[in-house]
């Protein structure tokens, strides 16, 4: 067994993880014969076979890895189930960020008067019901507060201080950019793959390590006669306003297929020698490497044809850490012999 102690994160960054291989080359205690030791060894292997089942006996690589819960958290390891579900195809698209017009508010003067003072500037974020301007009412001359009808970003101020205004006057525009539109062009031959409600993920070169989730909300009924493409509109989550209006983005559209398959996350698959393997969780802090046969692969999912059962838990994010420790343990075992 390869045992990795639950060291603090700082120790993990500066030192390699300590390995202890248990059950390999164990010496017999004084007074016991080597035959007795061999018998114990076979008994232990028999129990392991009973626990994991005959189906997985050939695919298992042995050398169980013990990884303390604190260490799992420090390494960013996540666990995901092998699931029976439709395999997703992907379609790459390019597009541009635009304003969601349903989240745009035009602020009008509440009554006739004169604009006395702006309390906000262009580009400032405001909360709903926050005062944004002061009017002097006609004919009483009393000050009147103008408040923001919704939270968002001030996109424009449409009049100047000292100007006479009335309820038809648009004073300013506020946009809620926590959700934005992304418009994409899809080639004519791919139109049949696209429909409203499909999910997608958006990325920008400005934030290479971030993914912005979204879904298709509109598919144009018209093909552009010059480019032979159609327009898609997606609603994209933008909670911290990172995506800017007009920014170019790429999108990955996920298209479910009719066929059901056994699926694991793409990051769960590692390669050892010439085989594909996953690391199966056999206990809260125990894992084993399992050879698997893979089928169709997408950017997010891999189809498993053999070696794994539905419901088994595998390491997703951070599986390369277990691969590295397994290889290190194999090398140390080789030197020991």
VMD Tcl script that draws the C-alpha trace (Angstrom):
set ca {
  {0.00 0.00 0.00}
  {1.25 3.49 -0.89}
  {0.53 5.74 2.09}
  {0.57 9.53 1.77}
  {0.46 11.36 5.14}
  {-1.88 14.33 5.72}
  {0.82 17.01 5.74}
  {-0.04 20.72 5.70}
  {-0.36 22.40 2.33}
  {2.95 24.26 2.75}
  {4.78 20.98 3.29}
  {3.09 19.53 0.21}
  {4.40 22.41 -1.90}
  {7.99 22.06 -0.72}
  {8.46 18.33 -0.16}
  {7.53 15.23 -2.16}
  {4.88 12.99 -0.63}
  {6.23 10.19 1.54}
  {5.48 6.67 0.36}
  {5.37 3.49 2.33}
  {4.86 0.29 0.44}
  {3.11 -2.23 2.61}
  {2.76 -5.92 1.82}
  {5.78 -6.24 -0.49}
  {8.82 -8.25 0.58}
  {7.63 -8.54 4.20}
  {10.07 -10.53 6.35}
  {8.72 -13.38 8.55}
  {8.70 -12.70 12.28}
  {11.26 -14.64 14.38}
  {10.20 -18.23 14.94}
  {7.95 -18.42 11.89}
  {8.86 -20.19 8.69}
  {8.83 -18.61 5.26}
  {6.13 -21.10 4.27}
  {3.80 -19.61 6.88}
  {4.51 -16.12 5.53}
  {3.71 -17.22 1.98}
  {0.48 -18.78 3.21}
  {-0.52 -15.52 4.91}
  {0.35 -13.63 1.75}
  {-1.89 -15.84 -0.40}
  {-4.69 -15.55 2.16}
  {-4.53 -11.74 1.99}
  {-4.64 -11.83 -1.80}
  {-7.62 -14.15 -1.71}
  {-9.48 -11.70 0.53}
  {-8.64 -8.83 -1.85}
  {-10.02 -10.83 -4.74}
  {-13.24 -11.44 -2.84}
  {-13.59 -7.74 -2.01}
  {-13.07 -6.41 -5.53}
  {-14.74 -9.23 -7.46}
  {-13.53 -11.50 -10.20}
  {-14.56 -8.99 -12.90}
  {-11.91 -6.47 -11.81}
  {-9.15 -8.87 -10.77}
  {-7.44 -8.68 -14.16}
  {-7.81 -4.90 -14.54}
  {-6.49 -3.94 -11.10}
  {-2.84 -2.92 -10.91}
  {-2.42 -3.55 -7.17}
  {-0.48 -1.18 -4.93}
  {-3.45 0.44 -3.20}
  {-2.89 4.13 -2.52}
  {-3.82 5.62 0.86}
  {-4.49 9.36 0.70}
  {-5.60 11.16 3.87}
  {-8.64 13.40 3.56}
  {-6.65 16.55 4.39}
  {-4.15 15.71 1.65}
  {-6.96 15.15 -0.85}
  {-8.25 18.63 -0.10}
  {-4.77 20.17 -0.34}
  {-4.21 18.59 -3.77}
  {-7.62 19.65 -5.06}
  {-8.78 16.08 -5.63}
  {-12.45 15.58 -6.49}
  {-14.48 12.39 -6.80}
  {-17.13 11.67 -9.45}
  {-19.32 8.62 -10.13}
  {-19.24 6.53 -13.30}
  {-22.72 7.23 -14.69}
  {-25.01 5.75 -17.31}
  {-26.29 8.70 -19.35}
  {-26.36 10.06 -22.91}
  {-22.91 10.86 -24.25}
  {-22.50 14.49 -25.27}
  {-21.05 15.59 -28.58}
  {-19.47 19.04 -28.75}
  {-19.59 21.83 -31.29}
  {-17.07 24.69 -31.22}
  {-18.43 28.16 -32.06}
  {-17.09 31.72 -32.01}
  {-19.00 34.85 -31.13}
  {-19.26 38.15 -29.31}
  {-20.69 39.41 -25.99}
  {-23.74 41.68 -26.23}
  {-26.15 43.40 -23.87}
  {-29.18 41.43 -22.67}
  {-31.87 43.97 -23.54}
  {-34.23 42.43 -20.99}
  {-31.81 43.60 -18.29}
  {-31.60 47.20 -19.46}
  {-33.36 50.02 -17.54}
  {-33.97 53.59 -18.75}
  {-34.36 55.97 -15.81}
  {-36.85 58.81 -16.38}
  {-37.51 61.88 -14.28}
  {-40.28 61.18 -11.73}
  {-41.80 64.63 -12.29}
  {-41.19 67.94 -14.04}
  {-38.27 69.96 -12.74}
  {-34.63 70.87 -13.23}
  {-31.69 68.46 -12.87}
  {-29.68 69.78 -9.93}
  {-27.01 67.11 -9.36}
  {-25.75 63.72 -10.52}
  {-24.92 61.32 -7.69}
  {-23.28 58.70 -9.95}
  {-20.88 58.55 -12.89}
  {-20.71 56.46 -16.07}
  {-19.29 53.00 -15.36}
  {-20.31 53.02 -11.70}
  {-22.16 50.03 -10.26}
  {-25.31 50.87 -8.35}
  {-27.79 48.92 -6.24}
  {-31.55 49.00 -6.70}
  {-33.25 51.96 -5.00}
  {-29.93 53.81 -4.60}
  {-30.26 57.62 -5.17}
  {-28.67 58.51 -8.54}
  {-29.71 62.15 -9.10}
  {-31.37 65.19 -7.48}
  {-34.07 67.27 -9.19}
  {-35.59 70.57 -8.18}
  {-39.35 70.20 -8.54}
  {-41.50 72.66 -10.49}
  {-43.12 74.80 -9.25}
  {-42.51 74.13 -5.54}
  {-38.73 74.16 -5.79}
  {-38.32 71.23 -3.40}
  {-35.53 68.70 -4.01}
  {-36.61 65.29 -5.37}
  {-34.44 62.15 -5.32}
  {-34.24 59.93 -8.40}
  {-33.49 56.29 -7.51}
  {-32.17 53.37 -9.56}
  {-34.98 50.97 -10.56}
  {-32.59 48.01 -10.56}
  {-29.01 47.03 -9.73}
  {-26.45 47.30 -12.50}
  {-23.83 49.39 -14.26}
  {-24.42 52.99 -15.33}
  {-23.99 52.89 -19.11}
  {-24.93 56.47 -19.94}
  {-26.04 59.87 -18.60}
  {-28.34 61.49 -21.15}
  {-28.73 65.06 -19.89}
  {-26.73 67.72 -18.07}
  {-27.07 69.55 -14.77}
  {-29.39 72.59 -15.09}
  {-31.52 71.05 -17.84}
  {-35.30 71.09 -17.54}
  {-36.73 67.56 -17.42}
  {-40.14 65.85 -17.23}
  {-41.44 62.27 -16.90}
  {-40.74 61.67 -20.62}
  {-37.07 62.60 -20.25}
  {-34.61 59.69 -20.13}
  {-32.01 60.69 -17.57}
  {-29.74 57.65 -17.67}
  {-29.37 53.97 -18.64}
  {-28.52 51.17 -16.19}
  {-27.59 47.68 -17.38}
  {-27.55 44.53 -15.27}
  {-24.52 42.65 -16.66}
  {-24.69 39.70 -14.26}
  {-26.12 37.86 -17.28}
  {-25.17 38.81 -20.82}
  {-25.89 37.60 -24.33}
  {-23.33 35.90 -26.52}
  {-24.12 35.72 -30.23}
  {-22.55 32.96 -32.30}
  {-22.42 31.97 -35.97}
  {-23.12 28.33 -36.79}
  {-22.55 26.82 -40.22}
  {-25.54 25.62 -42.18}
  {-24.51 21.95 -42.01}
  {-24.53 22.09 -38.17}
  {-27.98 23.65 -37.79}
  {-29.65 20.30 -37.13}
  {-27.47 19.83 -34.02}
  {-28.60 23.06 -32.36}
  {-31.76 23.79 -30.39}
  {-33.00 26.17 -27.70}
  {-32.16 25.06 -24.17}
  {-28.85 23.36 -24.96}
  {-26.07 24.23 -22.56}
  {-22.74 25.69 -23.53}
  {-19.57 27.01 -21.96}
  {-17.97 30.30 -22.95}
  {-14.29 31.25 -22.70}
  {-12.32 34.40 -23.40}
  {-8.61 34.94 -24.05}
  {-8.79 37.56 -21.30}
  {-9.57 34.86 -18.71}
  {-7.93 31.69 -20.01}
  {-8.55 29.77 -16.76}
  {-12.27 30.59 -16.48}
  {-15.38 29.01 -17.96}
  {-18.70 30.90 -18.09}
  {-21.79 28.62 -18.24}
  {-24.77 29.45 -20.38}
  {-27.60 28.09 -22.51}
  {-29.03 28.71 -25.98}
  {-32.09 30.99 -25.84}
  {-32.62 31.79 -29.54}
  {-31.88 30.15 -32.91}
  {-32.37 32.42 -35.90}
  {-34.84 31.15 -38.52}
  {-32.80 32.75 -41.30}
  {-29.54 31.70 -43.00}
  {-27.15 34.51 -43.91}
  {-26.94 34.43 -47.72}
  {-23.30 35.51 -47.79}
  {-21.74 33.40 -45.02}
  {-24.23 30.49 -45.06}
  {-24.42 30.64 -41.25}
  {-27.21 31.19 -38.76}
  {-27.13 33.26 -35.59}
  {-27.41 31.72 -32.14}
  {-28.01 33.71 -28.98}
  {-26.94 32.35 -25.62}
  {-27.60 33.69 -22.14}
  {-24.31 33.56 -20.22}
  {-23.66 33.88 -16.48}
  {-21.40 36.84 -15.69}
  {-21.70 37.38 -11.91}
  {-18.65 39.62 -11.47}
  {-19.07 41.53 -14.75}
  {-15.83 40.00 -16.08}
  {-17.19 39.61 -19.62}
  {-17.35 43.01 -21.34}
  {-19.77 44.13 -24.02}
  {-18.26 43.59 -27.47}
  {-15.67 41.07 -26.24}
  {-14.87 38.18 -28.61}
  {-15.38 34.74 -27.09}
  {-15.34 31.06 -28.01}
  {-18.07 28.65 -27.05}
  {-18.42 24.89 -26.64}
  {-21.93 23.67 -27.31}
  {-22.86 20.33 -25.70}
  {-25.20 18.15 -27.74}
  {-26.64 15.03 -26.05}
  {-26.86 11.90 -28.17}
  {-29.65 9.33 -28.07}
  {-27.36 6.46 -27.07}
  {-26.75 5.85 -23.36}
  {-23.20 5.02 -22.26}
  {-21.11 4.61 -19.12}
  {-19.45 8.00 -18.68}
  {-16.63 9.42 -16.54}
  {-15.13 12.93 -16.62}
  {-12.34 13.32 -19.18}
  {-9.88 14.36 -16.48}
  {-10.38 11.02 -14.69}
  {-8.52 9.16 -17.46}
  {-4.76 8.71 -17.14}
  {-2.31 6.72 -19.25}
  {0.05 4.18 -17.69}
  {2.40 2.50 -20.14}
  {0.09 1.67 -23.07}
  {-3.10 1.41 -21.02}
  {-5.81 3.86 -19.99}
  {-6.52 3.80 -16.26}
  {-8.81 5.42 -13.71}
  {-8.30 5.61 -9.96}
  {-11.25 4.01 -8.19}
  {-12.10 5.05 -4.64}
  {-12.29 1.87 -2.54}
  {-12.64 3.67 0.80}
  {-12.77 7.24 2.15}
  {-8.96 7.44 1.98}
  {-8.13 4.48 -0.28}
  {-7.78 4.22 -4.07}
  {-6.69 1.67 -6.65}
  {-5.63 2.02 -10.28}
  {-7.97 0.22 -12.70}
  {-7.30 -0.52 -16.38}
  {-10.26 0.53 -18.56}
  {-11.21 0.31 -22.21}
  {-12.46 3.63 -23.58}
  {-14.75 4.48 -26.46}
  {-15.90 7.91 -27.62}
  {-14.15 10.91 -26.08}
  {-15.35 14.52 -25.95}
  {-13.85 17.58 -24.34}
  {-15.58 16.76 -21.04}
  {-16.54 13.09 -21.10}
  {-15.12 9.67 -21.91}
  {-17.16 6.56 -22.66}
  {-16.05 3.46 -20.71}
  {-16.50 0.17 -22.60}
  {-14.98 -2.19 -20.01}
  {-13.27 -2.22 -16.61}
  {-15.69 -0.11 -14.59}
  {-19.24 -0.42 -13.28}
  {-21.92 2.24 -13.01}
  {-21.91 3.88 -9.59}
  {-18.23 3.30 -8.83}
  {-16.48 6.45 -7.64}
  {-13.39 7.63 -9.53}
  {-10.90 10.45 -9.01}
  {-11.66 13.30 -11.42}
  {-9.67 16.49 -10.75}
  {-6.19 15.69 -9.47}
  {-5.99 12.14 -10.81}
  {-2.50 12.89 -12.14}
  {-1.29 13.18 -8.52}
  {-2.24 9.55 -7.89}
  {-0.61 8.50 -11.15}
  {2.64 10.19 -10.09}
  {2.60 8.51 -6.68}
  {1.81 5.11 -8.17}
  {4.75 5.43 -10.57}
  {7.01 6.57 -7.75}
  {5.93 3.62 -5.64}
  {6.60 1.20 -8.52}
  {10.10 2.57 -8.96}
  {10.88 2.31 -5.25}
  {9.51 -1.22 -5.16}
  {11.77 -2.15 -8.07}
  {14.83 -0.79 -6.27}
  {13.88 -2.65 -3.10}
  {13.87 -5.98 -4.94}
}
mol new
graphics top color blue
foreach p $ca { graphics top sphere $p radius 0.5 }
foreach p [lrange $ca 0 end-1] q [lrange $ca 1 end] { graphics top cylinder $p $q radius 0.2 }
display resetview
